[in-house]
Amino acid sequence: MEPYVLLTPGPTPLPPSVYAKLAAPILHHRTTEFSRLFDQLLSDLKYVYRTENTVLMMTASGTGSMESAVANLLSAGDKTIVCTVGAFGDRFVKIHRAYGLAPTVLAEEWGRAADPERLKDALRSNPGTRAVYFQHVETSTGVVNDVKTLAQVVRDHSDDALIVVDAISGLAGEELETDAWGLDVVLTGSQKGLMNGPGLSFAALSERAWAAVEAAKLPRFLRLIKEEGIENVWKRTAALGAFTRQAAAQTLGLKLFAERPADILTAAWLPEGVDGTKLLSAMRAEDRVAVADGQGKLKGKMIRIAHMGRISRSDVETGIAALGRRLSAGAVR
Ligand SMILES: Cc1ncc(COP(=O)(O)O)c(C=O)c1O
């Protein structure tokens, strides 16, 4: 690829020493050498963040960290305020709404910064606000918010509202004092001022933020499983597995492949002479149903239907019906 001058506000060009590290032989991630490096990195991040707080690393883009700062801090019905001065502020609003929250939105005309006076009024008229969200730099417009003043307004008008700052583009470029300004959650991404590739994001959390994490009740990863109960998940999956095996064997007349069939997945032989790869790709394109092919030496010879997680009985029925139509219509040979 021809080199080009990268002047985008993330990703940014990497220093030659970082490119060199990326080309170095892989470091095994289950070694003490890696653990030491990882600890060092998290502690160096504190320096950049100007914090003594814990800094978390997430294998998610910046947007993932924005979602985590909503999903892990709040509960249904919580009052929040989002100051938005552009596209990334609007993204915070969308994330709130996706979780069923109804934030008070303080929107400014694009090009302007968040207004501390409006924030003051909003906090006065919304007692009990759990958290205030805003950007450090709003990258869609090039505006830098006065984070220090906004944070001061929150502290002066609320005892415990969390201050959540998206510094995904701003950190490591613009002045930001996590501890001195009393910021509770500060987010950033790897691909901007930190001079790395995209795909990692970070969050510094204050003690107040950790307490909020403990209390938060929005649906989160694993919460659904905990609510259903793992034994019930096993039972539900086993029932769907039994249903699928019976449908594959009896409705479709296929021979099951596994000696001890799993409950999460049914593998079955296709009839002799059927080109499974063609059949499944036609099914994906025309019936809009995706069933997995065999792998390695089994490619084209079998089907693998999953029935785990959110997959429902009616999803499986749709898949079986689509397979049935194709097999009885003289499958692709
Ligand atoms: C202020 C701000 N917030 C959020 C994001 C989203 O980050 P990502 O593209 O890594 O999801 C960006 C990216 O440009 C940003 O500048």
PDBQT file of the ligand as one rigid body, heavy atoms in Angstrom, charges set to zero:
ROOT
HETATM    1  C1  LIG A 401     -15.001  12.326  21.170  1.00  0.00    +0.000 C 
HETATM    2  C2  LIG A 401     -15.162  10.970  20.565  1.00  0.00    +0.000 A 
HETATM    3  N1  LIG A 401     -15.989  10.114  21.159  1.00  0.00    +0.000 NA
HETATM    4  C3  LIG A 401     -16.179   8.877  20.675  1.00  0.00    +0.000 A 
HETATM    5  C4  LIG A 401     -15.516   8.440  19.553  1.00  0.00    +0.000 A 
HETATM    6  C5  LIG A 401     -15.780   7.048  19.036  1.00  0.00    +0.000 C 
HETATM    7  O1  LIG A 401     -14.622   6.268  19.092  1.00  0.00    +0.000 OA
HETATM    8  P1  LIG A 401     -14.497   4.923  18.202  1.00  0.00    +0.000 P 
HETATM    9  O2  LIG A 401     -14.517   5.353  16.759  1.00  0.00    +0.000 OA
HETATM   10  O3  LIG A 401     -13.188   4.331  18.628  1.00  0.00    +0.000 OA
HETATM   11  O4  LIG A 401     -15.666   4.060  18.549  1.00  0.00    +0.000 OA
HETATM   12  C6  LIG A 401     -14.643   9.310  18.889  1.00  0.00    +0.000 A 
HETATM   13  C7  LIG A 401     -13.960   8.889  17.659  1.00  0.00    +0.000 C 
HETATM   14  O5  LIG A 401     -13.636   9.664  16.803  1.00  0.00    +0.000 OA
HETATM   15  C8  LIG A 401     -14.462  10.606  19.420  1.00  0.00    +0.000 A 
HETATM   16  O6  LIG A 401     -13.624  11.457  18.822  1.00  0.00    +0.000 OA
ENDROOT
TORSDOF 0
